[in-house]
C-alpha cells in the first residue's frame, strides 16, 4: 500500500482543517516546500497537495507552491483544489503534477470530468469522492449532494475510473481513526483502487487499511501533530 502524506495550503501556508470547516483550521507555520523536502529526505515518494484556497474559490490559486515542490523535489504529486476548467487542469499538469484529483467537477459537471478522463487517461485523473454520512460532497466540502457514495463510485468505475480518493469528512482532522467499515465496502468494487483518507492517527490504522485492501492511504494531521513520525512512515515505504 502506498503511503501518501498530505499538505493542505491556505495563503501559501501548511494548515489542517477539522471536518472540512475553514473556520476550524490550524496553521503550522511551515513552508510547504520545506515540508515536502523533509518528506523526501525520509524516503517518502508521494504527496497529496491540496489547494484549499482554490477549493473554496473555485479556481486554482496555489499553483506556484505546486511548481516549487515539483521543481525542488522528486516527489510524485497528486494535486487537488479549485480545478474547474480546462485551463485549471492544464495549469496543474504544467506545474508538475503527476496526477490530479477532481471531485467537484465529477459531481457538478460529469460530462467535462469524463472528457478529462478520456483526454488524460485514468492513470492521471483521480476521482475525488469525499463524503459525509455516505453522501458525496463537493466545492471544497462546502456543498453536499444526495448521491450515495457507493452509487457514485460504481457509476464512475463503469465509465473507466481506476483511482478514487475517498475521505469521510466527519473523520478528517479529528484523529480518531478512519472509517474502515465503509472502506471495506468500497474495495469490493472490482477494478477500483481506493486511496483512503480521514482520521488516520496511528500506525495500526495504516496497517488496518492495508489489510482492508486499500491501494493507498492519505496521512495529514497525524504527521503534523506528532502522532506518526516520518521515521515510522519511512519504514512502511
Backbone bond lengths (Angstrom), bond angles and torsions (degrees), N, CA, C in turn:
res aa  C-N    CA-C-N  psi(-1)  N-CA   C-N-CA  omega(-1)  CA-C   N-CA-C  phi
1 X - - - 1.459 - - 1.531 109.91 -
2 X 1.305 116.18 133.69 1.461 120.79 178.84 1.532 110.54 -74.97
3 X 1.313 115.46 141.22 1.465 122.46 175.35 1.527 107.47 -103.81
4 X 1.340 116.82 122.03 1.465 121.01 -175.11 1.528 109.80 -126.79
5 X 1.326 118.27 98.82 1.459 119.82 172.76 1.526 110.68 -64.65
6 X 1.328 115.14 153.24 1.463 121.23 179.87 1.517 110.65 -114.93
7 X 1.319 115.41 139.74 1.458 121.96 168.78 1.522 107.19 -120.83
8 X 1.316 116.34 117.92 1.463 122.26 177.14 1.525 108.37 -102.81
9 X 1.329 116.14 137.70 1.466 120.55 -172.21 1.520 112.29 -122.91
10 X 1.322 114.87 131.41 1.464 122.88 166.29 1.525 106.62 -132.68
11 X 1.321 116.25 128.70 1.472 121.52 -179.35 1.525 111.94 53.24
12 X 1.333 116.46 36.65 1.444 120.82 176.78 1.512 115.38 76.23
13 X 1.345 118.09 5.65 1.454 122.39 -178.43 1.523 111.44 -113.70
14 X 1.336 115.27 156.13 1.466 120.97 175.55 1.524 109.67 -76.45
15 X 1.316 116.14 127.33 1.464 121.25 178.70 1.524 109.19 -137.81
16 X 1.315 116.21 168.37 1.462 122.31 166.94 1.518 107.49 -137.10
17 X 1.331 115.02 138.43 1.461 121.48 175.03 1.522 109.51 -98.45
18 X 1.320 115.98 162.08 1.454 121.40 171.53 1.518 108.19 -108.86
19 X 1.334 116.12 119.11 1.462 123.15 179.61 1.530 112.30 55.03
20 X 1.328 115.47 33.49 1.461 120.39 177.21 1.514 115.18 71.57
21 X 1.329 117.99 14.24 1.460 122.75 -175.87 1.528 109.07 -92.17
22 X 1.334 116.54 114.80 1.463 120.85 -177.30 1.530 112.11 -66.44
23 X 1.304 118.06 -20.83 1.467 120.62 178.41 1.522 111.91 -82.73
24 X 1.334 116.74 -8.07 1.469 121.41 -179.86 1.526 108.99 -119.09
25 X 1.306 114.82 65.09 1.467 119.63 -177.19 1.518 110.82 -112.45
26 X 1.306 114.94 150.71 1.457 122.63 174.72 1.515 107.74 -115.72
27 X 1.329 116.32 124.16 1.463 121.05 175.74 1.521 108.65 -93.62
28 X 1.327 116.09 135.89 1.451 119.86 -175.85 1.529 113.98 -104.88
29 X 1.331 116.54 -1.52 1.455 119.77 172.04 1.518 114.70 64.19
30 X 1.322 116.39 25.57 1.467 119.87 179.39 1.519 109.39 -122.99
31 X 1.326 115.76 146.39 1.449 120.15 177.74 1.533 109.32 -77.30
32 X 1.319 117.28 135.25 1.470 120.30 -179.91 1.527 113.52 -54.35
33 X 1.325 117.29 -38.02 1.464 119.95 -179.02 1.533 110.43 -64.25
34 X 1.327 117.18 -39.71 1.465 120.55 179.05 1.526 110.88 -64.89
35 X 1.328 116.06 -41.28 1.465 119.83 177.78 1.525 110.07 -63.46
36 X 1.329 116.49 -43.78 1.460 121.01 -179.48 1.532 110.86 -61.13
37 X 1.329 116.98 -42.27 1.463 120.46 178.23 1.528 111.19 -62.61
38 X 1.320 115.85 -39.81 1.468 119.38 179.36 1.529 110.83 -65.90
39 X 1.318 115.92 -40.35 1.466 119.20 176.47 1.523 110.84 -58.54
40 X 1.325 115.30 -48.78 1.467 119.33 -178.68 1.527 111.14 -62.31
41 X 1.321 117.30 -36.85 1.457 121.22 -179.86 1.524 112.05 -63.70
42 X 1.324 116.85 -22.75 1.461 121.96 178.62 1.533 112.31 -96.44
43 X 1.309 116.73 12.46 1.458 119.84 175.23 1.514 115.32 88.33
44 X 1.338 116.42 6.28 1.468 120.03 176.81 1.528 108.72 -71.32
45 X 1.323 116.17 139.84 1.461 120.47 -176.86 1.533 113.48 -111.64
46 X 1.335 116.34 -19.20 1.467 119.84 -172.62 1.523 110.33 -125.31
47 X 1.337 114.95 153.08 1.456 121.34 178.80 1.522 109.82 -144.27
48 X 1.328 115.51 136.17 1.464 122.08 171.69 1.523 106.81 -104.70
49 X 1.327 117.03 111.89 1.463 123.27 -176.16 1.527 109.22 -107.91
50 X 1.334 115.93 121.26 1.462 121.08 -173.81 1.523 110.27 -115.15
51 X 1.303 116.28 120.05 1.462 123.58 176.31 1.535 107.76 -88.11
52 X 1.333 116.69 90.93 1.463 119.54 -177.28 1.525 112.07 -70.77
53 X 1.328 117.51 -31.15 1.465 119.92 173.26 1.527 109.86 -60.51
54 X 1.327 115.09 -45.92 1.458 119.75 179.92 1.504 112.42 -64.33
55 X 1.343 116.97 -40.42 1.457 120.34 -179.89 1.514 111.04 -61.71
56 X 1.332 116.61 -39.37 1.464 120.38 -178.62 1.523 111.96 -74.82
57 X 1.332 116.42 -36.42 1.461 120.22 -174.44 1.526 113.58 -92.51
58 X 1.342 116.98 -13.27 1.457 120.07 179.42 1.507 113.71 77.62
59 X 1.339 116.69 28.12 1.463 121.39 178.01 1.529 107.64 -159.69
60 X 1.305 116.97 137.42 1.461 120.39 179.78 1.527 110.13 -58.29
61 X 1.343 116.44 129.49 1.456 121.31 -176.99 1.525 113.67 -120.35
62 X 1.320 117.25 -28.34 1.464 119.95 -172.92 1.530 112.39 -110.76
63 X 1.320 115.55 39.95 1.461 119.09 179.77 1.527 111.75 -65.28
64 X 1.325 117.51 -27.33 1.467 119.85 179.13 1.527 111.11 -66.21
65 X 1.326 117.24 -33.22 1.462 120.64 176.56 1.526 109.88 -67.66
66 X 1.328 116.24 -44.48 1.461 120.97 176.36 1.519 110.40 -56.85
67 X 1.314 116.90 -47.84 1.464 121.25 -177.50 1.528 111.13 -62.83
68 X 1.338 116.35 -41.67 1.465 120.12 179.97 1.521 111.51 -63.45
69 X 1.325 116.56 -41.88 1.466 120.23 -179.13 1.522 111.16 -66.93
70 X 1.315 117.32 -43.07 1.469 119.37 -177.82 1.524 111.86 -73.89
71 X 1.327 117.52 -23.48 1.465 120.44 176.14 1.524 111.78 -78.83
72 X 1.334 116.87 -33.37 1.457 120.83 -170.99 1.525 113.97 -104.32
73 X 1.339 116.79 -2.56 1.468 120.57 174.45 1.525 108.94 -138.10
74 X 1.323 115.53 169.40 1.462 120.79 175.59 1.511 111.89 -102.47
75 X 1.326 117.11 15.66 1.463 120.64 -179.43 1.529 111.05 -64.15
76 X 1.325 115.04 142.49 1.458 120.69 172.21 1.518 107.39 -87.92
77 X 1.322 115.47 112.29 1.455 120.85 -169.65 1.523 111.27 -103.08
78 X 1.328 114.54 128.04 1.460 122.01 167.48 1.524 106.16 -98.54
79 X 1.320 116.64 125.02 1.467 122.34 -175.08 1.512 110.44 -111.62
80 X 1.324 116.19 141.34 1.468 120.08 175.73 1.516 109.64 -148.75
81 X 1.338 114.60 161.37 1.456 120.81 176.88 1.510 113.31 113.27
82 X 1.322 117.00 108.16 1.458 121.90 173.87 1.506 116.36 83.81
83 X 1.317 117.77 9.87 1.464 119.95 -179.13 1.526 108.73 -82.06
84 X 1.319 115.38 106.61 1.467 120.90 -175.74 1.527 113.38 -124.79
85 X 1.330 116.61 -18.36 1.464 120.52 -174.06 1.523 110.53 -131.77
86 X 1.336 115.38 168.09 1.460 120.49 174.34 1.525 110.95 -57.79
87 X 1.337 116.37 -39.37 1.465 120.02 -179.96 1.523 111.36 -64.15
88 X 1.337 116.90 -41.38 1.463 120.11 177.86 1.527 110.68 -59.43
89 X 1.316 116.05 -44.40 1.458 120.35 -178.44 1.524 110.93 -65.44
90 X 1.321 115.89 -44.45 1.470 119.63 178.34 1.530 110.64 -61.86
91 X 1.330 116.50 -38.97 1.464 120.48 178.34 1.520 111.08 -60.01
92 X 1.328 116.61 -44.82 1.469 120.33 -179.30 1.522 111.11 -60.90
93 X 1.314 117.18 -45.32 1.462 119.43 -179.83 1.531 111.34 -71.33
94 X 1.313 116.88 -37.14 1.466 119.74 178.59 1.533 111.25 -63.81
95 X 1.318 116.33 -32.18 1.461 120.81 -179.04 1.528 112.35 -85.68
96 X 1.323 117.00 5.28 1.446 119.82 169.27 1.506 117.86 110.26
97 X 1.323 118.84 1.52 1.454 120.04 179.24 1.526 110.69 -62.08
98 X 1.324 116.48 135.93 1.466 121.05 174.44 1.519 110.47 -82.63
99 X 1.331 115.18 -36.06 1.460 122.26 177.47 1.518 108.23 -138.55
100 X 1.317 115.66 160.02 1.453 121.78 176.64 1.524 108.23 -131.55
101 X 1.324 115.67 134.62 1.462 120.53 176.41 1.518 109.12 -100.25
102 X 1.320 115.75 125.36 1.460 122.16 -179.43 1.525 108.92 -120.03
103 X 1.315 116.04 116.02 1.450 120.53 179.94 1.508 112.72 -111.47
104 X 1.330 116.27 -56.06 1.460 120.45 -175.74 1.524 112.08 -59.20
105 X 1.338 116.77 -41.44 1.454 119.30 -177.61 1.524 111.51 -68.38
106 X 1.325 116.92 -30.94 1.466 119.32 177.31 1.522 111.00 -66.50
107 X 1.339 116.21 -26.33 1.462 121.00 177.71 1.522 110.81 -86.42
108 X 1.333 116.56 -46.86 1.468 121.00 -169.61 1.526 113.54 -90.33
109 X 1.335 117.53 -33.40 1.466 121.22 -179.84 1.524 109.47 -136.66
110 X 1.318 116.81 71.95 1.468 119.80 -176.08 1.525 113.72 -59.92
111 X 1.325 117.33 -31.26 1.458 119.66 179.13 1.515 111.74 -62.94
112 X 1.332 117.33 -43.06 1.457 121.50 179.34 1.528 110.25 -68.44
113 X 1.329 116.59 -40.61 1.464 119.30 177.62 1.520 110.50 -59.50
114 X 1.317 118.16 -43.52 1.463 120.94 -179.40 1.526 111.41 -67.36
115 X 1.333 116.91 -31.94 1.463 120.13 175.01 1.530 109.82 -63.58
116 X 1.328 116.57 -44.96 1.463 120.10 178.10 1.528 110.62 -61.92
117 X 1.321 116.07 -40.31 1.465 120.46 179.25 1.525 110.20 -60.31
118 X 1.325 116.13 -41.26 1.466 120.63 179.54 1.526 111.84 -71.82
119 X 1.333 116.60 -40.60 1.464 120.97 -175.93 1.531 112.80 -70.95
120 X 1.329 116.31 -40.41 1.465 120.47 -173.21 1.527 113.37 -103.75
121 X 1.329 116.68 -18.04 1.452 120.75 178.48 1.519 112.98 94.19
122 X 1.329 117.57 148.82 1.466 121.35 -177.54 1.524 113.74 -69.69
123 X 1.322 118.58 -11.27 1.463 120.50 175.97 1.528 111.23 -76.36
124 X 1.343 117.26 -21.75 1.469 120.31 -175.18 1.522 113.20 -108.77
125 X 1.318 117.45 -19.69 1.462 121.19 -179.36 1.525 108.97 -107.86
126 X 1.335 115.94 114.95 1.459 122.31 178.78 1.527 108.68 -98.34
127 X 1.307 116.38 135.71 1.458 120.98 175.33 1.525 108.99 -79.74
128 X 1.327 116.67 118.81 1.458 120.80 172.57 1.512 108.77 -84.58
129 X 1.326 115.96 121.16 1.471 120.34 -176.53 1.518 109.06 -135.13
130 X 1.329 114.91 67.14 1.457 120.18 178.54 1.525 108.92 -84.06
131 X 1.321 115.42 150.75 1.466 118.25 -170.35 1.520 111.93 -145.75
132 X 1.324 113.74 156.07 1.465 122.25 173.94 1.524 107.23 -133.23
133 X 1.329 116.02 120.33 1.467 121.46 -176.96 1.541 111.04 51.99
134 X 1.343 113.44 44.81 1.474 124.24 176.16 1.521 113.57 71.19
135 X 1.323 119.51 3.62 1.459 122.12 177.44 1.525 109.99 -103.31
136 X 1.327 115.96 134.33 1.464 122.19 -177.12 1.529 110.01 -67.31
137 X 1.341 116.04 138.43 1.462 122.42 178.23 1.518 110.16 -111.84
138 X 1.331 116.02 162.76 1.470 121.32 -179.40 1.520 109.29 -150.06
139 X 1.340 114.88 179.14 1.462 120.23 174.58 1.510 114.37 60.51
140 X 1.341 116.26 48.28 1.456 119.16 -177.96 1.511 111.84 65.95
141 X 1.338 115.67 29.38 1.472 124.11 179.32 1.530 111.68 70.11
142 X 1.330 116.04 10.79 1.461 119.28 -179.59 1.515 111.76 -87.34
143 X 1.330 117.15 -14.90 1.455 121.90 -179.70 1.525 109.84 -122.80
144 X 1.313 115.60 141.62 1.455 120.38 177.92 1.513 111.24 -109.19
145 X 1.315 116.40 176.78 1.453 121.83 175.48 1.526 107.26 -144.19
146 X 1.308 116.03 174.18 1.459 121.19 177.19 1.525 111.03 -98.33
147 X 1.324 116.68 5.53 1.456 120.68 -175.09 1.523 111.38 -80.05
148 X 1.315 116.84 126.88 1.456 121.95 177.59 1.521 109.89 -70.12
149 X 1.321 116.73 139.18 1.453 121.55 -175.55 1.526 112.10 -59.14
150 X 1.318 117.94 -40.14 1.465 119.61 -178.06 1.526 111.30 -69.52
151 X 1.324 117.12 -40.12 1.464 121.28 176.60 1.530 110.20 -60.96
152 X 1.323 115.33 -44.69 1.468 122.32 -179.83 1.532 110.83 -59.54
153 X 1.322 116.37 -48.19 1.460 120.51 -177.61 1.521 112.15 -67.47
154 X 1.311 117.21 -42.29 1.476 119.77 179.90 1.523 110.57 -63.62
155 X 1.320 116.80 -39.90 1.465 120.54 179.93 1.532 110.46 -61.04
156 X 1.333 116.21 -47.92 1.460 118.68 -177.05 1.522 112.43 -74.40
157 X 1.308 117.96 -28.42 1.468 118.79 173.72 1.529 109.85 -62.63
158 X 1.342 115.96 -38.99 1.467 119.52 179.24 1.525 111.86 -66.64
159 X 1.345 116.41 -18.50 1.468 121.43 178.53 1.530 111.86 -93.85
160 X 1.339 117.48 1.29 1.450 119.85 174.62 1.515 116.50 109.82
161 X 1.328 118.17 -0.61 1.465 120.03 177.95 1.526 109.84 -61.89
162 X 1.332 116.29 136.20 1.466 121.53 178.53 1.517 112.20 -105.60
163 X 1.348 116.50 -36.92 1.458 121.38 -175.92 1.528 110.10 -117.75
164 X 1.337 115.87 135.12 1.457 121.38 173.78 1.514 108.63 -128.95
165 X 1.320 116.22 128.09 1.458 121.67 175.58 1.526 107.84 -101.69
166 X 1.322 115.70 117.55 1.460 120.86 -173.75 1.517 110.51 -122.36
167 X 1.326 115.86 131.25 1.459 122.19 176.36 1.512 108.92 -132.19
168 X 1.317 115.76 128.87 1.462 121.14 171.03 1.527 106.58 -78.00
169 X 1.321 116.84 109.43 1.460 121.62 -173.49 1.523 111.69 -59.70
170 X 1.304 117.24 -35.35 1.459 119.68 -178.73 1.529 112.08 -68.87
171 X 1.320 116.97 -17.52 1.460 121.28 177.09 1.531 112.39 -92.79
172 X 1.333 116.52 -22.86 1.460 120.42 -170.02 1.525 111.67 -64.20
173 X 1.329 115.54 126.98 1.448 121.10 177.82 1.511 115.17 77.16
174 X 1.316 117.73 3.12 1.461 120.74 -175.42 1.529 113.51 -94.80
175 X 1.333 117.18 -15.14 1.463 122.03 177.70 1.531 112.31 55.53
176 X 1.329 115.37 45.86 1.472 118.50 177.79 1.527 112.59 -131.01
177 X 1.343 115.71 26.69 1.454 120.07 175.01 1.516 113.14 93.30
178 X 1.339 117.13 151.55 1.466 122.20 -177.62 1.525 112.53 -81.77
179 X 1.327 115.79 167.85 1.475 123.05 -179.94 1.529 109.58 -86.30
180 X 1.318 114.75 74.11 1.466 120.76 -172.90 1.526 111.82 -61.47
181 X 1.322 117.69 -39.87 1.471 120.13 -174.84 1.525 112.03 -59.43
182 X 1.324 117.29 -45.62 1.466 118.66 -178.69 1.529 110.28 -73.44
183 X 1.332 117.83 -30.86 1.457 119.11 176.35 1.530 111.17 -67.00
184 X 1.323 116.63 -30.98 1.465 119.91 174.51 1.528 110.98 -63.63
185 X 1.331 116.90 -33.01 1.467 120.59 175.82 1.522 110.43 -69.96
186 X 1.321 115.77 -45.95 1.464 120.22 -173.71 1.527 111.65 -63.28
187 X 1.323 117.58 -40.38 1.467 119.26 -176.57 1.520 112.45 -67.67
188 X 1.331 117.09 -9.21 1.462 120.17 176.91 1.528 112.34 -79.75
189 X 1.334 117.26 -10.82 1.468 120.67 177.92 1.527 108.16 -73.80
190 X 1.297 116.10 112.16 1.464 121.51 -172.64 1.530 111.77 -61.15
191 X 1.326 115.33 130.51 1.453 120.81 175.14 1.516 114.96 84.85
192 X 1.341 118.02 -1.61 1.462 121.61 -178.86 1.523 109.84 -101.35
193 X 1.320 116.65 126.51 1.465 122.10 177.53 1.523 108.83 -95.09
194 X 1.329 116.10 121.01 1.459 121.49 -175.81 1.518 111.57 -94.78
195 X 1.334 115.34 124.74 1.458 123.25 170.72 1.526 105.54 -103.99
196 X 1.331 116.77 109.20 1.463 121.42 -170.50 1.519 111.66 -101.73
197 X 1.331 115.71 140.99 1.455 120.56 177.78 1.515 111.24 -145.04
198 X 1.325 114.64 172.48 1.449 120.23 176.78 1.507 113.60 98.38
199 X 1.327 116.84 109.25 1.453 121.31 172.31 1.511 116.48 87.51
200 X 1.330 118.48 -3.67 1.464 120.62 -177.86 1.533 108.94 -64.77
201 X 1.331 115.53 122.23 1.456 120.89 -170.42 1.524 113.40 -125.49
202 X 1.328 117.83 -30.84 1.458 121.79 -174.00 1.519 110.45 -131.23
203 X 1.323 115.79 166.39 1.454 120.43 173.74 1.517 110.56 -61.22
204 X 1.327 116.70 -34.15 1.466 120.01 178.42 1.527 110.88 -61.57
205 X 1.331 116.94 -39.49 1.475 120.31 176.52 1.525 110.27 -57.46
206 X 1.317 116.34 -43.44 1.463 120.67 -179.01 1.525 110.62 -63.73
207 X 1.320 116.33 -44.01 1.465 120.40 -178.98 1.522 111.16 -65.67
208 X 1.338 117.09 -36.09 1.469 120.24 177.30 1.525 110.33 -64.10
209 X 1.324 117.57 -42.93 1.461 120.66 178.30 1.525 110.99 -64.46
210 X 1.323 116.46 -36.55 1.461 119.87 176.95 1.529 110.46 -63.32
211 X 1.321 116.13 -44.40 1.465 120.44 178.67 1.527 111.24 -65.58
212 X 1.320 116.58 -30.65 1.459 121.42 179.60 1.522 111.65 -67.31
213 X 1.340 116.55 -27.74 1.457 120.67 179.36 1.512 114.39 109.95
214 X 1.337 117.21 14.31 1.462 120.20 177.27 1.529 110.16 -67.05
215 X 1.331 116.34 142.60 1.462 120.55 178.65 1.519 110.95 -76.46
216 X 1.348 116.96 -30.03 1.455 121.28 -178.30 1.517 109.43 -156.77
217 X 1.335 115.28 161.37 1.461 121.28 177.46 1.518 109.54 -130.10
218 X 1.340 116.37 133.92 1.454 123.19 177.38 1.531 108.74 -95.47
219 X 1.325 116.29 127.09 1.463 120.84 -177.60 1.522 109.01 -126.18
220 X 1.328 116.72 123.85 1.449 120.49 -177.11 1.510 114.01 -123.32
221 X 1.323 116.00 -86.32 1.463 121.15 -171.97 1.525 112.64 -59.31
222 X 1.321 117.50 -33.44 1.470 120.30 -178.80 1.519 111.65 -59.33
223 X 1.335 117.22 -30.65 1.466 120.79 177.09 1.517 110.17 -73.04
224 X 1.339 116.34 -48.34 1.464 120.55 -176.80 1.526 112.01 -64.72
225 X 1.324 116.36 -33.33 1.458 120.66 -178.08 1.530 113.08 -90.18
226 X 1.324 117.34 2.35 1.448 120.95 176.21 1.519 115.01 76.31
227 X 1.329 116.68 17.39 1.465 119.68 178.25 1.532 111.05 -74.96
228 X 1.333 115.13 -33.57 1.469 122.07 175.46 1.516 106.89 -129.39
229 X 1.324 116.76 127.58 1.463 119.83 -179.03 1.524 110.71 -86.73
230 X 1.321 115.42 156.86 1.455 119.39 176.80 1.526 110.92 -65.72
231 X 1.305 116.62 -30.71 1.464 119.87 176.46 1.525 110.26 -62.96
232 X 1.333 116.63 -40.84 1.470 120.58 178.24 1.523 110.52 -65.53
233 X 1.337 116.26 -41.96 1.458 119.82 179.15 1.524 110.65 -65.11
234 X 1.330 115.91 -38.29 1.464 119.54 179.39 1.519 111.34 -58.61
235 X 1.335 116.61 -33.09 1.448 120.43 179.32 1.513 113.41 -69.36
236 X 1.347 117.06 -15.38 1.458 121.48 179.98 1.519 112.54 -98.04
237 X 1.320 116.14 -11.65 1.478 119.87 -174.26 1.541 110.82 -85.37
